[in-house]
Amino acid sequence: MAKEHVGRTKATATKTLYAVMKEISRRGGSMPAKELYPFVEANVKLTDWEKEPAGINKYIRWTNSFQFYSINYAKAGLIVKQKGMWYLTPEGESALSLTPEEVMEKGEVAYREWRKLNPREDKHDDEPTDDNAERDRAEELNMLESDAREGIR
């Protein structure tokens, strides 16, 4: 059952991130972060399961997977997230010639390579050491930063 759940989560991220990359390209290479979620909600067919709140923080499933896997895309050099904007890099533009699944694989390979080259040095005995736990923390930080930026505007 867990494997199916991971499969659906990854499939959700695959379709939403690819759609956003295409939209960023259509817009000339950049898109305000605050427009990402409304774009996906209006233009990507999401299932009821993808729209459900999930996890400890009860974030909507598709937004969770979107943010989680976007880290891979950034590590692959496909996108840059900076100061409330998302940018499509030349590598990201080229990746749009691939299938959404091939782009996801490219992101995952890049993240694994980045992790090998950047091992965590600040591990504590009581901390989880797997990549998912680290990305969960990064995801939570990313969501908090996003929420904070929205509150400032």
N, C-alpha and C positions, 0 to 999 in steps of 0.2 A: 504493500500500500504506500509506504513512504517513497518508494522509487517512482510510482505514478505521480505523486504529489510534486516531487522535484521536477519530473518531466513537464507537468502542466505549468509550473512556475517558470521554468526555462522557456517554454513555448510562448508564454505570455510576454516575457521580456524580449524574446526574439522578434515578435511581431510589432511590439510597441516601439522598441528602439529603432528598428529598421524604418518604420513609418516616420518617426521623428527625424531620422537622418535624411530621408527623402525630402521632408518638408523644409529642413534647414537648407538643403541644397537648392530647393525651389525658391527660397527667400534670398538667395545670394550668399549663403554661408554662415549666417548667424540667426539666433532666435533667443528672445528673452526667456529665462528659465520659468518665469511666472506664466508663460503662454504654453508650456509643454503639456501640462495636464489637461487644460481645456482643449487643446488640439487633439490629444489622444481620445478624450471622451467623445468628441464630436466626429472623429474620422476613423477610428479603429473599432471594429466590432468586438466588443467585450462580452464575455459570458457572465451569467449571474455569479458563478464561482469567482471569477476574476474581480468582480465588483464588491465582494464580501469583505468585511473587516476581518483581520486575522492576526495571530501572534499576540505577544504580550502587550504591545502598544496599540493593538487594534487598528493598524493602518490598513487601508484598502489594499487587497492582494496585488492588484496590477501595479500600483504605485510602489509598493515594496520591491517587487521583482525588477521593476524598471530602474529604480535607484541602485539596487544591489548589483545588477549586471552592468549598469553604466560605468561602474568602476573599471570593469574589464575593457570596455570600449575606450576609456581614457588611457589606460595603460597600453593599449594597442596603438595609440596615436590616431584613433579615428575621430575622436571628439576632444574638445578642450572645454572645460567648465571653468569660467572665470568671471568673478564679480557680477553674478546674476545673469550671465549670458552663456549660451552654449554655442560653440563654433564647430563647424565641420572642417576638418583638416583636408589637405590634398589627398592623404591616404584614405580618409573617410569617403571622400568623393569617389575615388577609384573603387573602393569597396562596394559601392552601390551597383557595380556591375556583377557582383556575386549574389547568390541567393541569401535571404535573411539568415538561414541556418549556417551558411558558410561564414557570414560576417560574425555570427555568435561564436563559432569555433575559433575564428581568428582572435577574437577578444579573449576567449578562455585560454588559448595558448599563450598569448601575450601576458596575461595576468600571472600564469604559472611561472613563466620565465622571469618576470619582474620579481615575483616572490622569492625565487631562488637567488637572485642577485641582491635582494634586500631582505635578508633574514631579520627577524625581530630580535633585538638585543636586550630589550627590557622585559623579558618574560619573568613572571613570578610563578612560584609553585602552585598558587591557588587559581591562576588564570587559565582559561581554555587556550589551547595552542593551535587549534585548527584554523584554516583560512576562513571558513564560514563565520566563526566567532569574530574574527578581526573585521571581516566585511560587514557583519551585523553592527559592530560598533561604528564603523565608518558610515553605514547607512543611517544610523540613528543621529550621528553628528550632522550629516548632510541634511536630514529632514529638519533638525532643530535650527540649523543655519538658515535654511529656506524659510521656515516659519518666522524666524527673527527678521529676515529681510522683508518679508511681507508685512510684518508689524511696523517696521520703520517707514514703509512707503505710504 
